[in-house]
Amino acid sequence: MYAFNLLHEQEWDPARHIEKILGTVAGGDVAVACWEPGQISPHHCHPGATEIYFCFSGGGVMRTPQETFAVAPGTFVVHPPGELHEFENGTGRTLLFRVRYGTDLRARIRNWRGHPEWTPSAEDLDYFRQHAIE
C-alpha cells in the first residue's frame, strides 16, 4: 500500500513547476505536481502510457489538439497513450496529483511555450516526423 498526504508532499519553485514522484507501482508512477501562477507544461505526449491528473487545488487549462478544458479543484483529466497535451496554470498556485502507467512512461515533447529557450531533442523531432499529431 502507498499512502500520501498531498499537503505534506507539495513543493514550490517560481522558476519551474515541480513534479515529485511519490512512488512507483506496476509499470507506473504516482506524483504530485506543483504549479506557480502562469507556468506552462511542455506540449507533449506519452506514446506508451496513460496519464491521469486530479486537481487538488488551484486550476488552469488543459489543452489537446481537439479541445481546451478548464481544470478546477475536483477535476480529473485522463490522457490516453499518445494524446498531445499541455497544462497552463492559472493565476494562483495549483496542486495536481498525477498517475502514469503503461509500457513506457517517457514523454515526447513537441514544443514548450513556457520556455522559449527550450530546443527539442533529436528523438522528439524524429517521433513527431513519424507521427503527425494535430
C-alpha positions in Angstrom: 0.0 0.0 0.0 1.1 3.6 -0.7 -0.5 6.4 1.3 0.4 10.1 0.9 -0.7 13.4 2.2 -0.5 15.8 -0.8 -0.4 18.8 1.6 2.8 17.4 3.1 4.3 16.5 -0.3 3.9 19.8 -2.0 7.0 21.8 -3.1 7.0 25.1 -5.0 9.5 26.9 -7.3 8.8 30.1 -9.1 11.3 29.2 -11.8 9.7 25.9 -12.9 6.8 23.5 -11.9 7.8 20.7 -9.6 7.0 17.1 -10.3 7.7 14.9 -7.4 7.4 11.2 -7.9 5.9 9.7 -4.7 6.1 6.1 -5.7 6.3 3.5 -8.5 3.7 0.8 -8.9 3.5 -2.0 -11.5 4.6 -0.2 -14.6 3.7 3.3 -13.5 4.2 6.1 -11.0 2.3 8.4 -8.8 3.4 12.0 -8.4 2.5 15.4 -7.1 2.9 18.4 -9.5 3.1 21.9 -8.1 2.5 24.9 -10.4 3.1 28.6 -9.7 0.9 31.2 -11.4 1.3 31.2 -15.2 3.6 28.2 -15.5 3.0 26.1 -18.6 3.9 22.4 -19.2 5.7 21.2 -22.3 3.3 20.4 -25.2 3.9 16.6 -25.0 2.5 13.1 -25.2 3.4 9.7 -23.7 3.2 7.2 -26.6 3.4 4.2 -24.3 1.5 5.5 -21.2 -1.9 6.8 -20.0 -1.6 9.9 -17.9 -4.2 10.9 -15.3 -4.4 14.2 -13.5 -6.5 15.1 -10.4 -6.7 18.8 -9.5 -6.5 19.1 -5.7 -6.3 22.9 -5.5 -5.9 25.9 -7.8 -6.6 25.4 -11.5 -5.8 26.3 -15.1 -6.4 25.0 -18.6 -5.6 21.6 -20.2 -5.3 21.7 -23.9 -5.3 18.9 -26.5 -5.5 19.4 -30.3 -9.2 18.8 -30.1 -10.3 20.8 -27.1 -9.5 23.1 -24.2 -10.8 22.2 -20.8 -10.9 24.3 -17.6 -9.3 22.5 -14.7 -10.5 23.3 -11.2 -10.4 21.5 -7.8 -12.0 18.1 -8.1 -11.3 17.8 -11.9 -9.9 14.5 -13.3 -8.3 14.6 -16.7 -7.3 11.3 -18.5 -4.9 11.4 -21.5 -4.8 8.1 -23.4 -1.4 6.9 -24.8 -0.2 9.3 -27.5 -2.6 12.2 -26.8 -0.7 15.5 -27.2 -1.5 17.8 -24.3 -0.4 20.9 -22.4 -1.3 22.3 -19.0 -1.3 26.1 -18.4 -1.7 27.1 -14.8 -4.0 30.0 -13.8 -3.4 32.9 -11.5 -2.8 31.0 -8.2 -0.8 28.0 -7.1 -2.1 24.7 -8.4 -1.6 21.3 -6.8 -2.2 18.3 -9.1 -2.0 14.6 -8.3 -0.7 12.6 -11.3 -0.8 8.9 -12.2 1.0 7.4 -15.2 1.0 3.8 -16.3 1.9 1.8 -19.4 4.8 0.2 -21.3 6.9 3.3 -21.4 6.5 6.5 -19.3 8.8 8.7 -21.4 7.4 11.9 -22.8 7.8 13.2 -26.3 7.9 17.0 -26.3 6.7 18.9 -29.3 7.2 22.4 -28.0 7.2 24.4 -24.8 5.6 27.8 -24.8 6.6 28.4 -21.2 10.3 28.1 -22.0 11.2 29.9 -25.3 14.9 28.8 -25.0 14.0 25.1 -25.0 15.0 23.1 -28.0 13.7 19.6 -29.0 15.8 16.5 -28.8 16.7 14.6 -31.9 14.4 11.7 -30.6 11.5 14.1 -30.2 11.9 15.6 -33.6 12.1 12.1 -35.1 9.0 11.0 -33.2 6.9 13.9 -34.4 8.1 13.5 -38.0 6.9 9.9 -37.9 3.6 10.6 -36.0 1.7 13.5 -37.4 -0.3 14.7 -34.4 -2.5 17.8 -34.8 
